[in-house]
Amino acid sequence: MNFARAIKDVEVAVLFKENLGVRNEVKVNLRSQGEVDVNKIASFFGGGGHKTASGCTIKGNIEEVRREVLSKIRESF
């Protein structure tokens, strides 16, 4: 996550990880440089954390979850 966030002009880094122990569940880690409050995004999906580091677990397949989270991130700009 730190590597992705360190890339020039990257404001938000996201890691999607399928939970192999639970079908159709994706863990999402969000990191921000500070302009985007990723805690608001994580909270929308039932998660939490801090302004620059947050996460959540979302039911659904990884493609559906990816689309939903990226859409919510785009709304924050």
N, CA, C and O atoms as a Tripos MOL2 file, in Angstrom:
@<TRIPOS>MOLECULE
protein
  308   307    77     0     0
PROTEIN
NO_CHARGES

@<TRIPOS>ATOM
      1 N           0.8220   -1.1920    0.0000 N.3       1 MET1
      2 CA          0.0000    0.0000    0.0000 C.3       1 MET1
      3 C           0.8670    1.2570    0.0000 C.2       1 MET1
      4 O           0.5480    2.2200   -0.6970 O.2       1 MET1
      5 N           1.9370    1.2660    0.7540 N.am      2 ASN2
      6 CA          2.7930    2.4490    0.7900 C.3       2 ASN2
      7 C           3.4310    2.7200   -0.5680 C.2       2 ASN2
      8 O           3.5800    3.8760   -0.9640 O.2       2 ASN2
      9 N           3.8080    1.6600   -1.2840 N.am      3 PHE3
     10 CA          4.3950    1.8330   -2.6090 C.3       3 PHE3
     11 C           3.4040    2.5090   -3.5450 C.2       3 PHE3
     12 O           3.7620    3.4630   -4.2360 O.2       3 PHE3
     13 N           2.1710    2.0330   -3.5780 N.am      4 ALA4
     14 CA          1.1620    2.6080   -4.4720 C.3       4 ALA4
     15 C           0.8770    4.0560   -4.1030 C.2       4 ALA4
     16 O           0.6810    4.8980   -4.9790 O.2       4 ALA4
     17 N           0.8550    4.3390   -2.8290 N.am      5 ARG5
     18 CA          0.5640    5.7020   -2.3770 C.3       5 ARG5
     19 C           1.7260    6.6470   -2.6670 C.2       5 ARG5
     20 O           1.5240    7.8570   -2.7790 O.2       5 ARG5
     21 N           2.9300    6.1140   -2.7870 N.am      6 ALA6
     22 CA          4.1150    6.9360   -3.0290 C.3       6 ALA6
     23 C           4.2700    7.3470   -4.4940 C.2       6 ALA6
     24 O           5.0940    8.2070   -4.8060 O.2       6 ALA6
     25 N           3.4930    6.7470   -5.3920 N.am      7 ILE7
     26 CA          3.5680    7.1000   -6.8110 C.3       7 ILE7
     27 C           3.0550    8.5230   -7.0090 C.2       7 ILE7
     28 O           2.0150    8.9030   -6.4700 O.2       7 ILE7
     29 N           3.7930    9.2940   -7.7820 N.am      8 LYS8
     30 CA          3.4250   10.6900   -8.0190 C.3       8 LYS8
     31 C           1.9870   10.7980   -8.5260 C.2       8 LYS8
     32 O           1.5690   10.0430   -9.4040 O.2       8 LYS8
     33 N           1.2480   11.7340   -7.9700 N.am      9 ASP9
     34 CA         -0.1350   12.0540   -8.3370 C.3       9 ASP9
     35 C          -1.1600   11.0110   -7.8940 C.2       9 ASP9
     36 O          -2.3320   11.1270   -8.2520 O.2       9 ASP9
     37 N          -0.7590   10.0050   -7.1300 N.am     10 VAL10
     38 CA         -1.7270    9.0450   -6.5940 C.3      10 VAL10
     39 C          -2.2730    9.6170   -5.2910 C.2      10 VAL10
     40 O          -1.5240    9.8330   -4.3380 O.2      10 VAL10
     41 N          -3.5710    9.8570   -5.2550 N.am     11 GLU11
     42 CA         -4.2000   10.3890   -4.0470 C.3      11 GLU11
     43 C          -4.7520    9.2680   -3.1740 C.2      11 GLU11
     44 O          -4.6650    9.3400   -1.9480 O.2      11 GLU11
     45 N          -5.3220    8.2300   -3.7940 N.am     12 VAL12
     46 CA         -5.9100    7.1200   -3.0350 C.3      12 VAL12
     47 C          -5.3700    5.8030   -3.5690 C.2      12 VAL12
     48 O          -5.3550    5.5670   -4.7770 O.2      12 VAL12
     49 N          -4.9280    4.9510   -2.6530 N.am     13 ALA13
     50 CA         -4.4950    3.5950   -3.0030 C.3      13 ALA13
     51 C          -5.5030    2.6250   -2.3910 C.2      13 ALA13
     52 O          -5.9300    2.7920   -1.2490 O.2      13 ALA13
     53 N          -5.8730    1.6130   -3.1680 N.am     14 VAL14
     54 CA         -6.8660    0.6400   -2.7090 C.3      14 VAL14
     55 C          -6.3390   -0.7600   -2.9510 C.2      14 VAL14
     56 O          -5.7880   -1.0540   -4.0120 O.2      14 VAL14
     57 N          -6.5140   -1.6220   -1.9600 N.am     15 LEU15
     58 CA         -6.1670   -3.0350   -2.0970 C.3      15 LEU15
     59 C          -7.4350   -3.8520   -1.8800 C.2      15 LEU15
     60 O          -8.0880   -3.7330   -0.8430 O.2      15 LEU15
     61 N          -7.7790   -4.6790   -2.8600 N.am     16 PHE16
     62 CA         -8.9310   -5.5740   -2.7620 C.3      16 PHE16
     63 C          -8.3950   -6.9800   -2.5410 C.2      16 PHE16
     64 O          -7.5260   -7.4410   -3.2810 O.2      16 PHE16
     65 N          -8.9130   -7.6620   -1.5220 N.am     17 LYS17
     66 CA         -8.4510   -9.0150   -1.2140 C.3      17 LYS17
     67 C          -9.6570   -9.9150   -0.9490 C.2      17 LYS17
     68 O         -10.4320   -9.6850   -0.0210 O.2      17 LYS17
     69 N          -9.7970  -10.9500   -1.7920 N.am     18 GLU18
     70 CA        -10.8880  -11.9000   -1.5720 C.3      18 GLU18
     71 C         -10.6380  -12.6610   -0.2830 C.2      18 GLU18
     72 O          -9.5170  -13.0930   -0.0150 O.2      18 GLU18
     73 N         -11.6750  -12.8230    0.5050 N.am     19 ASN19
     74 CA        -11.5840  -13.6080    1.7300 C.3      19 ASN19
     75 C         -11.8080  -15.0680    1.3500 C.2      19 ASN19
     76 O         -12.9340  -15.4770    1.0670 O.2      19 ASN19
     77 N         -10.7480  -15.8380    1.3470 N.am     20 LEU20
     78 CA        -10.8520  -17.2310    0.9110 C.3      20 LEU20
     79 C         -11.6380  -18.0920    1.8960 C.2      20 LEU20
     80 O         -12.1060  -19.1720    1.5330 O.2      20 LEU20
     81 N         -11.7880  -17.6320    3.1270 N.am     21 GLY21
     82 CA        -12.5450  -18.3880    4.1230 C.3      21 GLY21
     83 C         -14.0430  -18.1770    4.0400 C.2      21 GLY21
     84 O         -14.8130  -18.9730    4.5790 O.2      21 GLY21
     85 N         -14.4680  -17.1120    3.3700 N.am     22 VAL22
     86 CA        -15.8940  -16.7850    3.2660 C.3      22 VAL22
     87 C         -16.2050  -16.4650    1.8110 C.2      22 VAL22
     88 O         -15.5990  -15.5730    1.2170 O.2      22 VAL22
     89 N         -17.1430  -17.1910    1.2510 N.am     23 ARG23
     90 CA        -17.4870  -16.9810   -0.1580 C.3      23 ARG23
     91 C         -18.1290  -15.6110   -0.3630 C.2      23 ARG23
     92 O         -18.9250  -15.1530    0.4560 O.2      23 ARG23
     93 N         -17.7660  -14.9690   -1.4740 N.am     24 ASN24
     94 CA        -18.3200  -13.6600   -1.8500 C.3      24 ASN24
     95 C         -18.1350  -12.6030   -0.7730 C.2      24 ASN24
     96 O         -19.0740  -11.8920   -0.4140 O.2      24 ASN24
     97 N         -16.9200  -12.5090   -0.2660 N.am     25 GLU25
     98 CA        -16.5830  -11.4670    0.6910 C.3      25 GLU25
     99 C         -15.2140  -10.9070    0.3140 C.2      25 GLU25
    100 O         -14.2640  -11.6560    0.0840 O.2      25 GLU25
    101 N         -15.1300   -9.5830    0.2550 N.am     26 VAL26
    102 CA        -13.8950   -8.9220   -0.1640 C.3      26 VAL26
    103 C         -13.4730   -7.9370    0.9180 C.2      26 VAL26
    104 O         -14.2750   -7.1300    1.3880 O.2      26 VAL26
    105 N         -12.2150   -8.0160    1.3040 N.am     27 LYS27
    106 CA        -11.6500   -7.0560    2.2460 C.3      27 LYS27
    107 C         -11.0270   -5.9310    1.4330 C.2      27 LYS27
    108 O         -10.3240   -6.1720    0.4520 O.2      27 LYS27
    109 N         -11.2940   -4.7030    1.8530 N.am     28 VAL28
    110 CA        -10.8290   -3.5330    1.1240 C.3      28 VAL28
    111 C         -10.0040   -2.6630    2.0720 C.2      28 VAL28
    112 O         -10.4750   -2.2780    3.1430 O.2      28 VAL28
    113 N          -8.7760   -2.3590    1.6720 N.am     29 ASN29
    114 CA         -7.9130   -1.4480    2.4200 C.3      29 ASN29
    115 C          -7.7580   -0.1790    1.6050 C.2      29 ASN29
    116 O          -7.4840   -0.2290    0.4060 O.2      29 ASN29
    117 N          -7.9330    0.9500    2.2560 N.am     30 LEU30
    118 CA         -7.8590    2.2510    1.5900 C.3      30 LEU30
    119 C          -6.8080    3.1230    2.2770 C.2      30 LEU30
    120 O          -6.7430    3.1840    3.5050 O.2      30 LEU30
    121 N          -5.9850    3.7970    1.4640 N.am     31 ARG31
    122 CA         -4.9920    4.7340    1.9770 C.3      31 ARG31
    123 C          -5.0740    6.0100    1.1560 C.2      31 ARG31
    124 O          -5.3160    5.9660   -0.0500 O.2      31 ARG31
    125 N          -4.8730    7.1450    1.8130 N.am     32 SER32
    126 CA         -4.9810    8.4430    1.1460 C.3      32 SER32
    127 C          -3.7920    9.3110    1.4990 C.2      32 SER32
    128 O          -3.1700    9.1340    2.5470 O.2      32 SER32
    129 N          -3.4790   10.2490    0.6200 N.am     33 GLN33
    130 CA         -2.4490   11.2460    0.8930 C.3      33 GLN33
    131 C          -2.9830   12.3440    1.8090 C.2      33 GLN33
    132 O          -2.2110   13.1500    2.3290 O.2      33 GLN33
    133 N          -4.2960   12.3790    2.0060 N.am     34 GLY34
    134 CA         -4.8910   13.3560    2.9210 C.3      34 GLY34
    135 C          -5.9990   14.1950    2.3260 C.2      34 GLY34
    136 O          -6.8380   14.7160    3.0620 O.2      34 GLY34
    137 N          -6.0230   14.3400    1.0100 N.am     35 GLU35
    138 CA         -7.0780   15.1580    0.3980 C.3      35 GLU35
    139 C          -8.4300   14.4340    0.4380 C.2      35 GLU35
    140 O          -9.4630   15.0640    0.6670 O.2      35 GLU35
    141 N          -8.4260   13.1330    0.2170 N.am     36 VAL36
    142 CA         -9.6500   12.3330    0.2580 C.3      36 VAL36
    143 C          -9.7360   11.6450    1.6140 C.2      36 VAL36
    144 O          -8.7880   10.9820    2.0340 O.2      36 VAL36
    145 N         -10.8610   11.7970    2.2970 N.am     37 ASP37
    146 CA        -11.0840   11.1480    3.5880 C.3      37 ASP37
    147 C         -11.5750    9.7200    3.3410 C.2      37 ASP37
    148 O         -12.7650    9.4920    3.1240 O.2      37 ASP37
    149 N         -10.6460    8.7640    3.3760 N.am     38 VAL38
    150 CA        -11.0200    7.3790    3.0840 C.3      38 VAL38
    151 C         -11.8580    6.7590    4.1990 C.2      38 VAL38
    152 O         -12.4960    5.7280    3.9830 O.2      38 VAL38
    153 N         -11.8710    7.3650    5.3850 N.am     39 ASN39
    154 CA        -12.7370    6.8610    6.4510 C.3      39 ASN39
    155 C         -14.2030    7.0240    6.0670 C.2      39 ASN39
    156 O         -15.0270    6.1670    6.3880 O.2      39 ASN39
    157 N         -14.5330    8.1100    5.3860 N.am     40 LYS40
    158 CA        -15.9190    8.3080    4.9350 C.3      40 LYS40
    159 C         -16.3150    7.2300    3.9300 C.2      40 LYS40
    160 O         -17.4440    6.7410    3.9440 O.2      40 LYS40
    161 N         -15.3780    6.8660    3.0620 N.am     41 ILE41
    162 CA        -15.6560    5.8220    2.0740 C.3      41 ILE41
    163 C         -15.8390    4.4810    2.7740 C.2      41 ILE41
    164 O         -16.8100    3.7700    2.5130 O.2      41 ILE41
    165 N         -14.9120    4.1340    3.6620 N.am     42 ALA42
    166 CA        -15.0070    2.8660    4.3930 C.3      42 ALA42
    167 C         -16.2780    2.8190    5.2420 C.2      42 ALA42
    168 O         -16.9400    1.7840    5.3090 O.2      42 ALA42
    169 N         -16.6170    3.9230    5.8830 N.am     43 SER43
    170 CA        -17.8260    3.9870    6.7130 C.3      43 SER43
    171 C         -19.0870    3.7540    5.8920 C.2      43 SER43
    172 O         -20.0270    3.1130    6.3630 O.2      43 SER43
    173 N         -19.1130    4.2700    4.6690 N.am     44 PHE44
    174 CA        -20.2580    4.0550    3.7840 C.3      44 PHE44
    175 C         -20.5130    2.5600    3.5820 C.2      44 PHE44
    176 O         -21.6610    2.1320    3.4540 O.2      44 PHE44
    177 N         -19.4380    1.7710    3.5530 N.am     45 PHE45
    178 CA        -19.5480    0.3220    3.3450 C.3      45 PHE45
    179 C         -19.5240   -0.4590    4.6640 C.2      45 PHE45
    180 O         -19.3680   -1.6800    4.6490 O.2      45 PHE45
    181 N         -19.6750    0.2230    5.7950 N.am     46 GLY46
    182 CA        -19.7510   -0.4610    7.0860 C.3      46 GLY46
    183 C         -18.4150   -0.6540    7.7810 C.2      46 GLY46
    184 O         -18.3340   -1.3730    8.7770 O.2      46 GLY46
    185 N         -17.3720   -0.0270    7.2730 N.am     47 GLY47
    186 CA        -16.0470   -0.1460    7.8740 C.3      47 GLY47
    187 C         -15.6860    1.0960    8.6480 C.2      47 GLY47
    188 O         -16.5560    1.8490    9.0870 O.2      47 GLY47
    189 N         -14.3910    1.3040    8.8130 N.am     48 GLY48
    190 CA        -13.9480    2.4720    9.5500 C.3      48 GLY48
    191 C         -12.4500    2.6210    9.5110 C.2      48 GLY48
    192 O         -11.7530    1.9400    8.7600 O.2      48 GLY48
    193 N         -11.9720    3.5220   10.3340 N.am     49 GLY49
    194 CA        -10.5460    3.7750   10.4070 C.3      49 GLY49
    195 C         -10.2720    5.2390   10.6170 C.2      49 GLY49
    196 O         -10.9160    5.8950   11.4350 O.2      49 GLY49
    197 N          -9.3050    5.7530    9.8690 N.am     50 HIS50
    198 CA         -8.8730    7.1370    9.9850 C.3      50 HIS50
    199 C          -8.9860    7.8220    8.6330 C.2      50 HIS50
    200 O          -9.2660    7.1850    7.6180 O.2      50 HIS50
    201 N          -8.7620    9.1410    8.6360 N.am     51 LYS51
    202 CA         -8.8860    9.9190    7.4020 C.3      51 LYS51
    203 C          -7.9610    9.3950    6.2990 C.2      51 LYS51
    204 O          -8.3430    9.3920    5.1290 O.2      51 LYS51
    205 N          -6.7590    8.9560    6.6550 N.am     52 THR52
    206 CA         -5.7980    8.5330    5.6430 C.3      52 THR52
    207 C          -5.5770    7.0250    5.5770 C.2      52 THR52
    208 O          -4.8430    6.5480    4.7110 O.2      52 THR52
    209 N          -6.2010    6.2690    6.4800 N.am     53 ALA53
    210 CA         -6.0330    4.8080    6.4750 C.3      53 ALA53
    211 C          -7.2890    4.1570    7.0400 C.2      53 ALA53
    212 O          -7.5940    4.2980    8.2250 O.2      53 ALA53
    213 N          -8.0100    3.4470    6.1860 N.am     54 SER54
    214 CA         -9.2710    2.8210    6.6010 C.3      54 SER54
    215 C          -9.4870    1.5260    5.8430 C.2      54 SER54
    216 O          -8.7360    1.1910    4.9270 O.2      54 SER54
    217 N         -10.5260    0.8010    6.2400 N.am     55 GLY55
    218 CA        -10.8410   -0.4420    5.5610 C.3      55 GLY55
    219 C         -12.2480   -0.9000    5.8470 C.2      55 GLY55
    220 O         -12.9280   -0.3750    6.7290 O.2      55 GLY55
    221 N         -12.6760   -1.8930    5.0850 N.am     56 CYS56
    222 CA        -14.0060   -2.4560    5.2630 C.3      56 CYS56
    223 C         -14.0470   -3.8390    4.6260 C.2      56 CYS56
    224 O         -13.1480   -4.2200    3.8760 O.2      56 CYS56
    225 N         -15.0920   -4.5730    4.9320 N.am     57 THR57
    226 CA        -15.3500   -5.8740    4.3260 C.3      57 THR57
    227 C         -16.7160   -5.7860    3.6660 C.2      57 THR57
    228 O         -17.6970   -5.3790    4.2890 O.2      57 THR57
    229 N         -16.7670   -6.1740    2.3900 N.am     58 ILE58
    230 CA        -17.9930   -6.0160    1.6040 C.3      58 ILE58
    231 C         -18.3980   -7.3580    1.0140 C.2      58 ILE58
    232 O         -17.5650   -8.0830    0.4690 O.2      58 ILE58
    233 N         -19.6730   -7.6820    1.1240 N.am     59 LYS59
    234 CA        -20.2130   -8.8960    0.5080 C.3      59 LYS59
    235 C         -20.3520   -8.6770   -0.9960 C.2      59 LYS59
    236 O         -20.7750   -7.6080   -1.4360 O.2      59 LYS59
    237 N         -19.9980   -9.6830   -1.7720 N.am     60 GLY60
    238 CA        -20.1120   -9.6200   -3.2170 C.3      60 GLY60
    239 C         -18.8710  -10.1810   -3.8680 C.2      60 GLY60
    240 O         -17.8750  -10.4580   -3.1990 O.2      60 GLY60
    241 N         -18.9340  -10.3490   -5.1880 N.am     61 ASN61
    242 CA        -17.7350  -10.8370   -5.8660 C.3      61 ASN61
    243 C         -16.7820   -9.6660   -6.0650 C.2      61 ASN61
    244 O         -17.1810   -8.5040   -5.9940 O.2      61 ASN61
    245 N         -15.5380   -9.9830   -6.3100 N.am     62 ILE62
    246 CA        -14.5020   -8.9470   -6.3270 C.3      62 ILE62
    247 C         -14.7400   -7.8910   -7.4070 C.2      62 ILE62
    248 O         -14.4310   -6.7210   -7.1870 O.2      62 ILE62
    249 N         -15.2710   -8.2640   -8.5470 N.am     63 GLU63
    250 CA        -15.5260   -7.2860   -9.6080 C.3      63 GLU63
    251 C         -16.6280   -6.3050   -9.2160 C.2      63 GLU63
    252 O         -16.5090   -5.1040   -9.4620 O.2      63 GLU63
    253 N         -17.7080   -6.8180   -8.6030 N.am     64 GLU64
    254 CA        -18.7900   -5.9390   -8.1550 C.3      64 GLU64
    255 C         -18.2850   -4.9720   -7.0970 C.2      64 GLU64
    256 O         -18.5620   -3.7740   -7.1470 O.2      64 GLU64
    257 N         -17.5430   -5.5060   -6.1450 N.am     65 VAL65
    258 CA        -17.0190   -4.6880   -5.0560 C.3      65 VAL65
    259 C         -16.0670   -3.6310   -5.6060 C.2      65 VAL65
    260 O         -16.1220   -2.4720   -5.1940 O.2      65 VAL65
    261 N         -15.2060   -4.0180   -6.5220 N.am     66 ARG66
    262 CA        -14.2500   -3.0820   -7.1200 C.3      66 ARG66
    263 C         -14.9830   -1.9140   -7.7740 C.2      66 ARG66
    264 O         -14.6190   -0.7570   -7.5680 O.2      66 ARG66
    265 N         -16.0100   -2.2140   -8.5580 N.am     67 ARG67
    266 CA        -16.7800   -1.1570   -9.2330 C.3      67 ARG67
    267 C         -17.4400   -0.2150   -8.2200 C.2      67 ARG67
    268 O         -17.3940    1.0040   -8.3820 O.2      67 ARG67
    269 N         -18.0490   -0.7820   -7.1810 N.am     68 GLU68
    270 CA        -18.7420    0.0280   -6.1770 C.3      68 GLU68
    271 C         -17.7730    0.9460   -5.4360 C.2      68 GLU68
    272 O         -18.0510    2.1310   -5.2560 O.2      68 GLU68
    273 N         -16.6420    0.4010   -5.0090 N.am     69 VAL69
    274 CA        -15.6870    1.1850   -4.2270 C.3      69 VAL69
    275 C         -15.0450    2.2640   -5.0960 C.2      69 VAL69
    276 O         -14.9300    3.4110   -4.6650 O.2      69 VAL69
    277 N         -14.6300    1.9170   -6.3030 N.am     70 LEU70
    278 CA        -14.0140    2.9170   -7.1770 C.3      70 LEU70
    279 C         -14.9970    4.0290   -7.5290 C.2      70 LEU70
    280 O         -14.6010    5.1870   -7.6550 O.2      70 LEU70
    281 N         -16.2660    3.6890   -7.6870 N.am     71 SER71
    282 CA        -17.2840    4.7010   -7.9520 C.3      71 SER71
    283 C         -17.4000    5.6560   -6.7640 C.2      71 SER71
    284 O         -17.4960    6.8700   -6.9430 O.2      71 SER71
    285 N         -17.3900    5.1100   -5.5740 N.am     72 LYS72
    286 CA        -17.4900    5.9390   -4.3650 C.3      72 LYS72
    287 C         -16.2430    6.8230   -4.2160 C.2      72 LYS72
    288 O         -16.3540    7.9740   -3.7930 O.2      72 LYS72
    289 N         -15.0750    6.3030   -4.5550 N.am     73 ILE73
    290 CA        -13.8580    7.1070   -4.4890 C.3      73 ILE73
    291 C         -13.9470    8.2800   -5.4750 C.2      73 ILE73
    292 O         -13.5950    9.4100   -5.1360 O.2      73 ILE73
    293 N         -14.4140    8.0050   -6.6810 N.am     74 ARG74
    294 CA        -14.5360    9.0660   -7.7090 C.3      74 ARG74
    295 C         -15.4570   10.1830   -7.2400 C.2      74 ARG74
    296 O         -15.2210   11.3510   -7.5480 O.2      74 ARG74
    297 N         -16.5070    9.8340   -6.4940 N.am     75 GLU75
    298 CA        -17.4360   10.8370   -5.9680 C.3      75 GLU75
    299 C         -16.7460   11.7710   -4.9900 C.2      75 GLU75
    300 O         -17.1940   12.8990   -4.7890 O.2      75 GLU75
    301 N         -15.6580   11.3140   -4.3780 N.am     76 SER76
    302 CA        -14.9660   12.0900   -3.3290 C.3      76 SER76
    303 C         -14.0300   13.1530   -3.8910 C.2      76 SER76
    304 O         -13.5110   13.9760   -3.1370 O.2      76 SER76
    305 N         -13.8070   13.1500   -5.1970 N.am     77 PHE77
    306 CA        -12.9130   14.1370   -5.8030 C.3      77 PHE77
    307 C         -13.6640   15.3630   -6.2280 C.2      77 PHE77
    308 O         -13.0680   16.3000   -6.7580 O.2      77 PHE77
@<TRIPOS>BOND
     1     1     2 1
     2     2     3 1
     3     3     4 2
     4     3     5 am
     5     5     6 1
     6     6     7 1
     7     7     8 2
     8     7     9 am
     9     9    10 1
    10    10    11 1
    11    11    12 2
    12    11    13 am
    13    13    14 1
    14    14    15 1
    15    15    16 2
    16    15    17 am
    17    17    18 1
    18    18    19 1
    19    19    20 2
    20    19    21 am
    21    21    22 1
    22    22    23 1
    23    23    24 2
    24    23    25 am
    25    25    26 1
    26    26    27 1
    27    27    28 2
    28    27    29 am
    29    29    30 1
    30    30    31 1
    31    31    32 2
    32    31    33 am
    33    33    34 1
    34    34    35 1
    35    35    36 2
    36    35    37 am
    37    37    38 1
    38    38    39 1
    39    39    40 2
    40    39    41 am
    41    41    42 1
    42    42    43 1
    43    43    44 2
    44    43    45 am
    45    45    46 1
    46    46    47 1
    47    47    48 2
    48    47    49 am
    49    49    50 1
    50    50    51 1
    51    51    52 2
    52    51    53 am
    53    53    54 1
    54    54    55 1
    55    55    56 2
    56    55    57 am
    57    57    58 1
    58    58    59 1
    59    59    60 2
    60    59    61 am
    61    61    62 1
    62    62    63 1
    63    63    64 2
    64    63    65 am
    65    65    66 1
    66    66    67 1
    67    67    68 2
    68    67    69 am
    69    69    70 1
    70    70    71 1
    71    71    72 2
    72    71    73 am
    73    73    74 1
    74    74    75 1
    75    75    76 2
    76    75    77 am
    77    77    78 1
    78    78    79 1
    79    79    80 2
    80    79    81 am
    81    81    82 1
    82    82    83 1
    83    83    84 2
    84    83    85 am
    85    85    86 1
    86    86    87 1
    87    87    88 2
    88    87    89 am
    89    89    90 1
    90    90    91 1
    91    91    92 2
    92    91    93 am
    93    93    94 1
    94    94    95 1
    95    95    96 2
    96    95    97 am
    97    97    98 1
    98    98    99 1
    99    99   100 2
   100    99   101 am
   101   101   102 1
   102   102   103 1
   103   103   104 2
   104   103   105 am
   105   105   106 1
   106   106   107 1
   107   107   108 2
   108   107   109 am
   109   109   110 1
   110   110   111 1
   111   111   112 2
   112   111   113 am
   113   113   114 1
   114   114   115 1
   115   115   116 2
   116   115   117 am
   117   117   118 1
   118   118   119 1
   119   119   120 2
   120   119   121 am
   121   121   122 1
   122   122   123 1
   123   123   124 2
   124   123   125 am
   125   125   126 1
   126   126   127 1
   127   127   128 2
   128   127   129 am
   129   129   130 1
   130   130   131 1
   131   131   132 2
   132   131   133 am
   133   133   134 1
   134   134   135 1
   135   135   136 2
   136   135   137 am
   137   137   138 1
   138   138   139 1
   139   139   140 2
   140   139   141 am
   141   141   142 1
   142   142   143 1
   143   143   144 2
   144   143   145 am
   145   145   146 1
   146   146   147 1
   147   147   148 2
   148   147   149 am
   149   149   150 1
   150   150   151 1
   151   151   152 2
   152   151   153 am
   153   153   154 1
   154   154   155 1
   155   155   156 2
   156   155   157 am
   157   157   158 1
   158   158   159 1
   159   159   160 2
   160   159   161 am
   161   161   162 1
   162   162   163 1
   163   163   164 2
   164   163   165 am
   165   165   166 1
   166   166   167 1
   167   167   168 2
   168   167   169 am
   169   169   170 1
   170   170   171 1
   171   171   172 2
   172   171   173 am
   173   173   174 1
   174   174   175 1
   175   175   176 2
   176   175   177 am
   177   177   178 1
   178   178   179 1
   179   179   180 2
   180   179   181 am
   181   181   182 1
   182   182   183 1
   183   183   184 2
   184   183   185 am
   185   185   186 1
   186   186   187 1
   187   187   188 2
   188   187   189 am
   189   189   190 1
   190   190   191 1
   191   191   192 2
   192   191   193 am
   193   193   194 1
   194   194   195 1
   195   195   196 2
   196   195   197 am
   197   197   198 1
   198   198   199 1
   199   199   200 2
   200   199   201 am
   201   201   202 1
   202   202   203 1
   203   203   204 2
   204   203   205 am
   205   205   206 1
   206   206   207 1
   207   207   208 2
   208   207   209 am
   209   209   210 1
   210   210   211 1
   211   211   212 2
   212   211   213 am
   213   213   214 1
   214   214   215 1
   215   215   216 2
   216   215   217 am
   217   217   218 1
   218   218   219 1
   219   219   220 2
   220   219   221 am
   221   221   222 1
   222   222   223 1
   223   223   224 2
   224   223   225 am
   225   225   226 1
   226   226   227 1
   227   227   228 2
   228   227   229 am
   229   229   230 1
   230   230   231 1
   231   231   232 2
   232   231   233 am
   233   233   234 1
   234   234   235 1
   235   235   236 2
   236   235   237 am
   237   237   238 1
   238   238   239 1
   239   239   240 2
   240   239   241 am
   241   241   242 1
   242   242   243 1
   243   243   244 2
   244   243   245 am
   245   245   246 1
   246   246   247 1
   247   247   248 2
   248   247   249 am
   249   249   250 1
   250   250   251 1
   251   251   252 2
   252   251   253 am
   253   253   254 1
   254   254   255 1
   255   255   256 2
   256   255   257 am
   257   257   258 1
   258   258   259 1
   259   259   260 2
   260   259   261 am
   261   261   262 1
   262   262   263 1
   263   263   264 2
   264   263   265 am
   265   265   266 1
   266   266   267 1
   267   267   268 2
   268   267   269 am
   269   269   270 1
   270   270   271 1
   271   271   272 2
   272   271   273 am
   273   273   274 1
   274   274   275 1
   275   275   276 2
   276   275   277 am
   277   277   278 1
   278   278   279 1
   279   279   280 2
   280   279   281 am
   281   281   282 1
   282   282   283 1
   283   283   284 2
   284   283   285 am
   285   285   286 1
   286   286   287 1
   287   287   288 2
   288   287   289 am
   289   289   290 1
   290   290   291 1
   291   291   292 2
   292   291   293 am
   293   293   294 1
   294   294   295 1
   295   295   296 2
   296   295   297 am
   297   297   298 1
   298   298   299 1
   299   299   300 2
   300   299   301 am
   301   301   302 1
   302   302   303 1
   303   303   304 2
   304   303   305 am
   305   305   306 1
   306   306   307 1
   307   307   308 2
@<TRIPOS>SUBSTRUCTURE
     1 MET1         2 RESIDUE 1 A MET
     2 ASN2         6 RESIDUE 1 A ASN
     3 PHE3        10 RESIDUE 1 A PHE
     4 ALA4        14 RESIDUE 1 A ALA
     5 ARG5        18 RESIDUE 1 A ARG
     6 ALA6        22 RESIDUE 1 A ALA
     7 ILE7        26 RESIDUE 1 A ILE
     8 LYS8        30 RESIDUE 1 A LYS
     9 ASP9        34 RESIDUE 1 A ASP
    10 VAL10       38 RESIDUE 1 A VAL
    11 GLU11       42 RESIDUE 1 A GLU
    12 VAL12       46 RESIDUE 1 A VAL
    13 ALA13       50 RESIDUE 1 A ALA
    14 VAL14       54 RESIDUE 1 A VAL
    15 LEU15       58 RESIDUE 1 A LEU
    16 PHE16       62 RESIDUE 1 A PHE
    17 LYS17       66 RESIDUE 1 A LYS
    18 GLU18       70 RESIDUE 1 A GLU
    19 ASN19       74 RESIDUE 1 A ASN
    20 LEU20       78 RESIDUE 1 A LEU
    21 GLY21       82 RESIDUE 1 A GLY
    22 VAL22       86 RESIDUE 1 A VAL
    23 ARG23       90 RESIDUE 1 A ARG
    24 ASN24       94 RESIDUE 1 A ASN
    25 GLU25       98 RESIDUE 1 A GLU
    26 VAL26      102 RESIDUE 1 A VAL
    27 LYS27      106 RESIDUE 1 A LYS
    28 VAL28      110 RESIDUE 1 A VAL
    29 ASN29      114 RESIDUE 1 A ASN
    30 LEU30      118 RESIDUE 1 A LEU
    31 ARG31      122 RESIDUE 1 A ARG
    32 SER32      126 RESIDUE 1 A SER
    33 GLN33      130 RESIDUE 1 A GLN
    34 GLY34      134 RESIDUE 1 A GLY
    35 GLU35      138 RESIDUE 1 A GLU
    36 VAL36      142 RESIDUE 1 A VAL
    37 ASP37      146 RESIDUE 1 A ASP
    38 VAL38      150 RESIDUE 1 A VAL
    39 ASN39      154 RESIDUE 1 A ASN
    40 LYS40      158 RESIDUE 1 A LYS
    41 ILE41      162 RESIDUE 1 A ILE
    42 ALA42      166 RESIDUE 1 A ALA
    43 SER43      170 RESIDUE 1 A SER
    44 PHE44      174 RESIDUE 1 A PHE
    45 PHE45      178 RESIDUE 1 A PHE
    46 GLY46      182 RESIDUE 1 A GLY
    47 GLY47      186 RESIDUE 1 A GLY
    48 GLY48      190 RESIDUE 1 A GLY
    49 GLY49      194 RESIDUE 1 A GLY
    50 HIS50      198 RESIDUE 1 A HIS
    51 LYS51      202 RESIDUE 1 A LYS
    52 THR52      206 RESIDUE 1 A THR
    53 ALA53      210 RESIDUE 1 A ALA
    54 SER54      214 RESIDUE 1 A SER
    55 GLY55      218 RESIDUE 1 A GLY
    56 CYS56      222 RESIDUE 1 A CYS
    57 THR57      226 RESIDUE 1 A THR
    58 ILE58      230 RESIDUE 1 A ILE
    59 LYS59      234 RESIDUE 1 A LYS
    60 GLY60      238 RESIDUE 1 A GLY
    61 ASN61      242 RESIDUE 1 A ASN
    62 ILE62      246 RESIDUE 1 A ILE
    63 GLU63      250 RESIDUE 1 A GLU
    64 GLU64      254 RESIDUE 1 A GLU
    65 VAL65      258 RESIDUE 1 A VAL
    66 ARG66      262 RESIDUE 1 A ARG
    67 ARG67      266 RESIDUE 1 A ARG
    68 GLU68      270 RESIDUE 1 A GLU
    69 VAL69      274 RESIDUE 1 A VAL
    70 LEU70      278 RESIDUE 1 A LEU
    71 SER71      282 RESIDUE 1 A SER
    72 LYS72      286 RESIDUE 1 A LYS
    73 ILE73      290 RESIDUE 1 A ILE
    74 ARG74      294 RESIDUE 1 A ARG
    75 GLU75      298 RESIDUE 1 A GLU
    76 SER76      302 RESIDUE 1 A SER
    77 PHE77      306 RESIDUE 1 A PHE
